[in-house]
Amino acid sequence: MASISVTIPDAKATEIRDAFARQLGRPDQIQDGNGGMIPNPESKTAFAKRMLVEYVKKIYWRDIQSTIEPTQAERDTLRSDFEAVIIS
């Protein structure tokens, strides 16, 4: 499987990670299911990576829909392919 790497200078890594969290709405706390609040278990780094993957998926899906009219079977295959994208 192909991979895409993003290299960020160490001196900017925290700033960029925090910018993703602020600009894309990562909460510091989430509800625990009992009405209370707990620290968000998804780290800011994991959140930023997930947002990048979601962006790539969205761009690819928009392009497919604008260039071809996929059948339902093709749509199902594409969605399955999207699920195979991993965050590392």
N, C-alpha and C positions, 0 to 999 in steps of 0.2 A: 504494500500500500504506500502511496506517495505521502510525503509530509511537507508541511510548510512551517518554517521556523521564523520566529521574530526575535531578533537580538536587540536588547535594550541595555544601554550603559548602566552599570551598577548604580552610579550616582543619580540616575533618573528613575530607576525601577519603582521605588516607593511612590514617587510623585505620580507616575503614570498609572500604577495600580490604583492609587487613591482617586485619581481623576475618573477612571472607569467606574469605580464604585459610586462616586458622587453623581456623575453625569447620567449614569444608566440606572440609578435608583436602588442600589443594594442597601437594604436596611441593616443597621448594626444589630438590631434585635428583631426576633420574630415571635409570634404567638406559639405557645407550647401545647395547645390543644385543650388546656384547662382554663384558658382565659388569662394566664400569666405570660410574661415575656421572658425569653431566654436569649443568650447571645446567638447570633446567626452562625450555624455550624459550617456554612460555606465560606471559606476564606475569601478575602478580597482577590487574591491571586487566582483561585479557582473560578471565581465569578468573572474576572476579566477574560480568562481563557474561554469560558463557556460563551460569553458574549461575542468573542471573535469567531468562534465556530458557528454560532447562530447567524452571524452576519454573512459569513461565507455561504452557508446554506440558503439564506434568503436571496442573496444575489443570484446564485445558480438557479434557484427555483423560478425567480422572476424572468430570467433569461430564457429558460426552457419554455415557459408559458407564453413569452412574447414571440418566440421564433417557430414553435410548432404547437400543434394541438394534440397533446399526448392522450392515448387511450386510457381507460381506467386501469388496465393491467400495467401500462407504463408508469402511471402515477404511483401505483402500489409499489412497483420496483424502485422508483426514485425515492419514495419515502423510506423503504427498507435500506437503500443505500445511505440515506442520510443518517439513519440510526447507527450505521457502522462507523461514522466519524467519531473518533475518540479524542479526548483531551489528555495531553501528557505534559 
